[in-house]
Amino acid sequence: MENLDGYDRGADKLPKLKSSKEWLEPQPLALMQALAKEDNNAAIQSILYRENYIIKELDKCLHQHDFLNERRKELLHKRWVDQVAEPLEKKIIEKVCSHKKIKKRRQEELDSFLKYVNQKGHVFLEHYDPKEYDPFSMSKEDPDFLKIPHRNES
């Protein structure tokens, strides 16, 4: 009498050896039901192998999903670096490096101020020569210069 697993008990023949792939592949449900009726241990083994196969396939899917998520994050970060971080960094470096120009201009202004002081002998804000510089020239031309307009309260 031959079982579903290929073992012939009457002839005392050894069962046909299955490859690991055959063990791992899911078996049809009808086969497991037939095994359950005939041999509980074989049915349990078949269910366990099927469960292990499903777990391995699920692990593969989860690893693939994790890999794709990591790759998506890497691409998103790379795009952010290219479009945001690097241009911003360039602007910051330009501003930081522009202090040399400001320092040079400040030095030139100080030199011109010292030359002017050496020519005049003294320089005060209260004492000025309107022929050289008139700080009130714009207010004389336009009486509303530097005045803040306000709304009329109604």
Backbone as CSV, one residue per row, in Angstrom:
resi,resn,N_x,N_y,N_z,CA_x,CA_y,CA_z,C_x,C_y,C_z
1,MET,0.847,-1.171,0.000,0.000,0.000,0.000,0.892,1.234,0.000
2,GLU,0.672,2.127,-0.924,1.532,3.292,-1.079,0.861,4.516,-0.490
3,ASN,1.605,5.262,0.333,1.110,6.504,0.924,1.226,7.640,-0.090
4,LEU,0.698,8.778,0.323,0.800,9.942,-0.554,2.216,10.483,-0.624
5,ASP,3.032,10.138,0.357,4.403,10.638,0.340,5.325,9.741,-0.481
6,GLY,4.796,8.739,-1.124,5.584,7.896,-2.015,6.195,6.691,-1.325
7,TYR,5.894,6.414,-0.072,6.462,5.300,0.651,5.520,4.107,0.543
8,ASP,6.044,2.999,0.060,5.246,1.772,-0.102,5.540,0.886,1.101
9,ARG,4.594,0.790,2.031,4.800,0.029,3.260,4.759,-1.480,3.002
10,GLY,3.980,-1.863,2.026,3.856,-3.291,1.766,5.116,-3.861,1.151
11,ALA,5.795,-3.108,0.333,6.967,-3.626,-0.362,8.250,-3.259,0.355
12,ASP,8.174,-2.542,1.471,9.337,-2.088,2.231,10.358,-1.372,1.356
13,LYS,9.863,-0.541,0.481,10.756,0.281,-0.340,10.897,1.650,0.322
14,LEU,12.063,2.232,0.168,12.288,3.583,0.703,11.551,4.592,-0.177
15,PRO,11.112,5.667,0.440,10.409,6.681,-0.363,11.370,7.402,-1.302
16,LYS,10.797,7.924,-2.355,11.579,8.678,-3.322,12.020,9.985,-2.650
17,LEU,13.308,10.280,-2.739,13.822,11.489,-2.106,13.376,12.720,-2.896
18,LYS,12.892,13.722,-2.147,12.457,14.959,-2.788,13.578,15.988,-2.700
19,SER,13.630,16.832,-3.705,14.624,17.898,-3.653,14.152,18.966,-2.670
20,SER,15.081,19.827,-2.254,14.716,20.871,-1.288,13.704,21.834,-1.893
21,LYS,13.783,22.035,-3.194,12.827,22.928,-3.842,11.414,22.353,-3.772
22,GLU,11.299,21.047,-3.947,9.978,20.416,-3.856,9.420,20.539,-2.445
23,TRP,10.285,20.465,-1.433,9.820,20.595,-0.062,9.373,22.026,0.243
24,LEU,10.078,22.973,-0.351,9.773,24.369,-0.052,8.585,24.912,-0.831
25,GLU,8.307,24.341,-1.973,7.183,24.834,-2.762,5.872,24.480,-2.066
26,PRO,4.918,25.396,-2.098,3.639,25.107,-1.444,2.910,23.965,-2.147
27,GLN,2.283,23.140,-1.343,1.554,22.012,-1.894,0.073,22.360,-1.941
28,PRO,-0.635,21.768,-2.845,-2.064,22.059,-2.935,-2.780,21.692,-1.638
29,LEU,-3.833,22.403,-1.338,-4.593,22.191,-0.113,-5.241,20.806,-0.088
30,ALA,-5.676,20.318,-1.234,-6.309,18.995,-1.286,-5.325,17.910,-0.852
31,LEU,-4.052,18.070,-1.239,-3.031,17.104,-0.850,-2.855,17.103,0.664
32,MET,-2.859,18.299,1.265,-2.700,18.377,2.718,-3.916,17.784,3.438
33,GLN,-5.087,17.959,2.871,-6.270,17.367,3.485,-6.198,15.842,3.415
34,ALA,-5.733,15.338,2.288,-5.595,13.889,2.153,-4.540,13.368,3.125
35,LEU,-3.443,14.135,3.290,-2.407,13.735,4.239,-2.945,13.760,5.675
36,ALA,-3.773,14.742,5.969,-4.312,14.862,7.325,-5.172,13.658,7.670
37,LYS,-5.891,13.179,6.702,-6.722,12.001,6.957,-5.859,10.774,7.177
38,GLU,-4.782,10.671,6.443,-3.974,9.464,6.467,-2.891,9.491,7.544
39,ASP,-2.166,10.602,7.619,-1.023,10.632,8.528,-0.882,12.040,9.108
40,ASN,-1.127,12.189,10.390,-1.076,13.494,11.048,0.323,14.096,11.023
41,ASN,1.323,13.286,11.251,2.695,13.807,11.258,3.093,14.345,9.892
42,ALA,2.758,13.650,8.867,3.073,14.108,7.520,2.324,15.402,7.215
43,ALA,1.074,15.487,7.673,0.285,16.696,7.442,0.902,17.877,8.187
44,ILE,1.333,17.655,9.408,1.958,18.718,10.192,3.245,19.181,9.522
45,GLN,4.052,18.240,9.064,5.299,18.575,8.380,5.011,19.392,7.111
46,SER,4.024,18.949,6.374,3.672,19.655,5.145,3.218,21.084,5.443
47,ILE,2.420,21.248,6.493,1.956,22.592,6.883,3.134,23.443,7.341
48,LEU,4.040,22.848,8.105,5.204,23.597,8.570,6.103,24.031,7.413
49,TYR,6.311,23.112,6.456,7.120,23.474,5.296,6.464,24.601,4.499
50,ARG,5.152,24.502,4.344,4.422,25.545,3.616,4.522,26.876,4.362
51,GLU,4.399,26.828,5.684,4.498,28.042,6.495,5.900,28.659,6.382
52,ASN,6.920,27.793,6.436,8.291,28.289,6.285,8.511,28.930,4.919
53,TYR,7.949,28.321,3.899,8.067,28.876,2.553,7.425,30.273,2.487
54,ILE,6.252,30.396,3.074,5.558,31.687,3.069,6.362,32.724,3.846
55,ILE,6.928,32.316,4.982,7.733,33.238,5.785,8.966,33.690,5.011
56,LYS,9.616,32.766,4.313,10.798,33.132,3.528,10.433,34.095,2.407
57,GLU,9.333,33.845,1.735,8.887,34.742,0.662,8.517,36.118,1.215
58,LEU,7.872,36.128,2.365,7.507,37.390,3.007,8.760,38.160,3.420
59,ASP,9.745,37.443,3.953,11.011,38.098,4.304,11.680,38.714,3.082
60,LYS,11.658,37.987,1.963,12.231,38.527,0.724,11.527,39.822,0.330
61,CYS,10.201,39.809,0.409,9.426,41.006,0.049,9.731,42.160,0.988
62,LEU,9.828,41.866,2.278,10.118,42.924,3.252,11.519,43.498,3.065
63,HIS,12.494,42.621,2.796,13.854,43.103,2.533,13.884,43.964,1.272
64,GLN,13.175,43.540,0.247,13.108,44.328,-0.991,12.448,45.674,-0.717
65,HIS,11.379,45.668,0.066,10.672,46.906,0.414,11.588,47.843,1.208
66,ASP,12.317,47.301,2.181,13.260,48.110,2.961,14.356,48.687,2.076
67,PHE,14.873,47.864,1.180,15.916,48.321,0.257,15.396,49.468,-0.603
68,LEU,14.195,49.311,-1.140,13.629,50.366,-1.985,13.367,51.641,-1.198
69,ASN,12.930,51.515,0.052,12.726,52.703,0.889,14.044,53.421,1.154
70,GLU,15.098,52.663,1.454,16.409,53.271,1.672,16.896,53.972,0.401
71,ARG,16.716,53.328,-0.723,17.136,53.916,-2.002,16.360,55.199,-2.282
72,ARG,15.049,55.185,-1.990,14.222,56.372,-2.200,14.705,57.522,-1.307
73,LYS,15.056,57.211,-0.064,15.567,58.232,0.849,16.893,58.797,0.344
74,GLU,17.760,57.908,-0.153,19.045,58.367,-0.681,18.849,59.299,-1.877
75,LEU,17.947,58.931,-2.771,17.696,59.773,-3.941,17.069,61.106,-3.543
76,LEU,16.173,61.076,-2.581,15.554,62.303,-2.098,16.602,63.215,-1.460
77,HIS,17.493,62.633,-0.680,18.558,63.420,-0.058,19.496,64.000,-1.112
78,LYS,19.833,63.202,-2.104,20.721,63.681,-3.171,20.066,64.842,-3.915
79,ARG,18.774,64.722,-4.211,18.064,65.799,-4.900,18.025,67.057,-4.035
80,TRP,17.815,66.892,-2.726,17.804,68.040,-1.824,19.173,68.712,-1.786
81,VAL,20.235,67.908,-1.730,21.584,68.465,-1.706,21.838,69.251,-2.990
82,ASP,21.466,68.679,-4.147,21.714,69.336,-5.428,20.893,70.611,-5.603
83,GLN,19.643,70.597,-5.153,18.756,71.719,-5.425,18.695,72.750,-4.309
84,VAL,19.018,72.360,-3.078,18.862,73.298,-1.959,20.192,73.559,-1.251
85,ALA,20.819,72.521,-0.749,21.972,72.697,0.120,23.164,73.331,-0.594
86,GLU,23.519,72.812,-1.773,24.683,73.352,-2.476,24.486,74.799,-2.922
87,PRO,23.334,75.168,-3.538,23.154,76.585,-3.883,23.177,77.498,-2.652
88,LEU,22.575,77.045,-1.569,22.573,77.842,-0.348,23.988,77.990,0.194
89,GLU,24.735,76.915,0.167,26.115,76.954,0.648,26.961,77.911,-0.201
90,LYS,26.740,77.908,-1.523,27.480,78.828,-2.400,27.167,80.282,-2.050
91,LYS,25.889,80.582,-1.819,25.511,81.957,-1.462,26.132,82.366,-0.137
92,ILE,26.133,81.454,0.819,26.726,81.764,2.123,28.225,82.023,1.973
93,ILE,28.884,81.188,1.202,30.333,81.362,1.001,30.610,82.688,0.302
94,GLU,29.781,83.054,-0.682,29.963,84.339,-1.358,29.832,85.495,-0.374
95,LYS,28.832,85.417,0.512,28.636,86.482,1.499,29.798,86.536,2.488
96,VAL,30.242,85.376,2.915,31.337,85.340,3.877,32.623,85.856,3.233
97,CYS,32.845,85.499,1.993,34.054,85.941,1.309,33.978,87.422,0.934
98,SER,32.773,87.985,0.867,32.642,89.390,0.491,33.117,90.313,1.614
99,HIS,33.375,89.803,2.808,33.870,90.645,3.891,35.223,91.251,3.540
100,LYS,35.987,90.595,2.674,37.274,91.143,2.245,37.064,92.432,1.462
101,LYS,36.033,92.441,0.605,35.718,93.652,-0.151,35.270,94.763,0.790
102,ILE,34.451,94.414,1.771,33.959,95.406,2.732,35.125,95.957,3.550
103,LYS,35.999,95.094,3.964,37.157,95.524,4.747,38.035,96.469,3.931
104,LYS,38.234,96.143,2.670,39.050,96.984,1.793,38.377,98.344,1.599
105,ARG,37.074,98.358,1.386,36.344,99.621,1.196,36.377,100.455,2.477
106,ARG,36.198,99.812,3.617,36.254,100.514,4.895,37.628,101.176,5.084
107,GLN,38.681,100.458,4.703,40.031,101.003,4.812,40.197,102.217,3.896
108,GLU,39.651,102.133,2.668,39.724,103.258,1.730,38.959,104.473,2.264
109,GLU,37.776,104.236,2.843,36.995,105.334,3.405,37.717,105.979,4.581
110,LEU,38.332,105.174,5.418,39.088,105.710,6.542,40.266,106.550,6.058
111,ASP,40.942,106.060,5.027,42.065,106.822,4.461,41.596,108.169,3.915
112,SER,40.483,108.167,3.187,39.984,109.433,2.641,39.532,110.368,3.762
113,PHE,38.938,109.840,4.835,38.539,110.654,5.971,39.762,111.284,6.633
114,LEU,40.802,110.492,6.819,42.019,111.024,7.452,42.673,112.104,6.590
115,LYS,42.656,111.918,5.286,43.195,112.949,4.386,42.382,114.240,4.507
116,TYR,41.078,114.105,4.582,40.200,115.267,4.697,40.438,115.984,6.030
117,VAL,40.564,115.210,7.129,40.831,115.803,8.442,42.174,116.523,8.429
118,ASN,43.180,115.955,7.790,44.497,116.587,7.718,44.438,117.893,6.928
119,GLN,43.571,117.956,5.921,43.429,119.191,5.145,42.721,120.272,5.944
120,LYS,41.618,119.937,6.605,40.778,120.909,7.309,41.282,121.223,8.711
121,GLY,41.886,120.288,9.337,42.347,120.495,10.698,41.373,119.965,11.737
122,HIS,40.085,120.041,11.478,39.085,119.507,12.403,37.826,119.144,11.611
123,VAL,37.057,118.185,12.137,35.810,117.770,11.497,34.804,117.479,12.607
124,PHE,33.677,118.221,12.581,32.613,117.996,13.546,31.298,117.955,12.789
125,LEU,30.341,117.226,13.323,29.034,117.158,12.680,28.297,118.491,12.780
126,GLU,28.467,119.218,13.889,27.752,120.468,14.071,28.304,121.580,13.186
127,HIS,29.577,121.521,12.862,30.220,122.554,12.048,30.461,121.997,10.657
128,TYR,29.792,122.565,9.703,29.970,122.098,8.325,29.949,123.308,7.402
129,ASP,30.529,123.108,6.254,30.564,124.155,5.243,29.536,123.785,4.180
130,PRO,28.461,124.577,4.020,27.431,124.226,3.048,27.938,124.198,1.602
131,LYS,29.060,124.828,1.345,29.622,124.783,-0.012,30.183,123.384,-0.311
132,GLU,30.727,122.748,0.700,31.291,121.409,0.512,30.227,120.326,0.670
133,TYR,29.431,120.490,1.743,28.451,119.440,2.030,27.309,120.043,2.823
134,ASP,26.089,119.822,2.338,24.915,120.325,3.049,24.036,119.130,3.399
135,PRO,23.972,118.729,4.677,23.172,117.570,5.044,21.677,117.813,4.923
136,PHE,21.264,119.058,4.827,19.838,119.372,4.763,19.373,119.722,3.350
137,SER,20.174,119.416,2.356,19.822,119.820,0.989,18.527,119.168,0.518
138,MET,18.323,117.921,0.817,17.113,117.227,0.361,15.875,117.761,1.088
139,SER,15.986,118.078,2.362,14.816,118.606,3.075,14.473,120.021,2.614
140,LYS,15.444,120.749,2.088,15.167,122.078,1.545,14.430,121.964,0.218
141,GLU,14.822,120.964,-0.600,14.180,120.773,-1.907,12.796,120.166,-1.766
142,ASP,12.666,119.171,-0.886,11.399,118.464,-0.697,11.064,118.462,0.790
143,PRO,10.064,119.260,1.212,9.755,119.327,2.642,9.224,118.009,3.208
144,ASP,8.698,117.118,2.360,8.175,115.836,2.841,9.207,114.717,2.800
145,PHE,10.463,115.064,2.560,11.533,114.073,2.491,11.732,113.439,3.865
146,LEU,11.780,112.102,3.903,11.963,111.289,5.106,10.821,111.407,6.107
147,LYS,9.669,111.891,5.671,8.499,111.905,6.538,7.660,110.683,6.233
148,ILE,7.120,110.090,7.265,6.316,108.881,7.105,4.859,109.292,6.959
149,PRO,4.244,108.946,5.824,2.838,109.303,5.669,1.982,108.463,6.606
150,HIS,0.937,109.056,7.143,0.046,108.320,8.045,-1.388,108.492,7.549
151,ARG,-2.214,107.573,7.934,-3.612,107.606,7.532,-4.375,108.610,8.377
152,ASN,-5.332,109.178,7.735,-6.236,110.061,8.497,-7.236,109.205,9.227
153,GLU,-7.405,109.479,10.500,-8.366,108.728,11.293,-9.753,109.222,10.947
154,SER,-10.678,108.330,10.511,-12.034,108.735,10.162,-13.021,108.164,11.138
